[in-house]
Amino acid sequence: MSEEPISMEELSEAVDESFTTFKDEDNIWEKMKKAMEEKEVLTITTDGTAVKGGVTASIDGHRGFIPASQLALKHVDDLSEYLNKELQVKVIEVDEEKKRLIFSAKAVLRDAANEEAAARLNALEPGAVLEGTVESIKPYGAFVKIDDDITGLVHVSQISVRRIKDPSAVLKEGESVKVKVLNVKDGKLSLSIKALQDNNNAEAAPDENRHVKIPKAEPLVQNFGDLLKGFKLD
């Protein structure tokens, strides 16, 4: 079933309604406040009935609420897929006065996705050649998207072997490009298009650091006598 978008006021009313049977037998509020401060990952079980704007869930016999926007990384159309389901969540709101306890499964999933992306980013080695899409263009360069979680910067000085002032004069958003990894530092990926252009033109481009002396040609032999000169016969 597809959920209709709801206003913040309607969401607030749905949250309040979900706590009408909330228990408070062992000071769950203090536990949840601590869990939120420490960003603890909790395991909860959702109830069998969806409410407007999300689902309710139980933890230690107590009830909390997970808004539809906090169930997954992407938009959730069918809340029934999340009923009677065990989820890992973080506490994102604790309000003892209003008896509100809000969980987020999305926060846990986002952390896991960020960790995975960081691991893949750090695994990239300088010199690796990748394919990507120009995501956005700035005056100082272009951001190239390698996949859903990894984006790197091609500085304006690394776009072309020709000197350019405006990256948009060479690239356009949505364009597919090949890039070379320059380095990965502090979670940032530096890329180069220019480096691959240099490689493609390597045979035509002179190497200023390499000096080669061409051997001097010997004079042509004029006759048989000339050929025997320099030989000592016994």
Secondary structure, DSSP 8 states (H G I E B T S, - for coil): -B-----HHHHHHHHHHHTTT---SS-HHHHHHHHHHTT--EEEEEEEEEETTEEEEEETTEEEEEEGGGSSSS--SBGGGGTT-EEEEEEEEEETTTTEEEEEHHHHHHHHHHHHHHHHHHT--TT-EEEEEEEEEETTEEEEE-SSS-EEEEEGGGS-SS--S-GGGT--TT-EEEEEEEEEETTEEEEESHHHHHHHTTTTS--TT-------------SHHHHHTT----
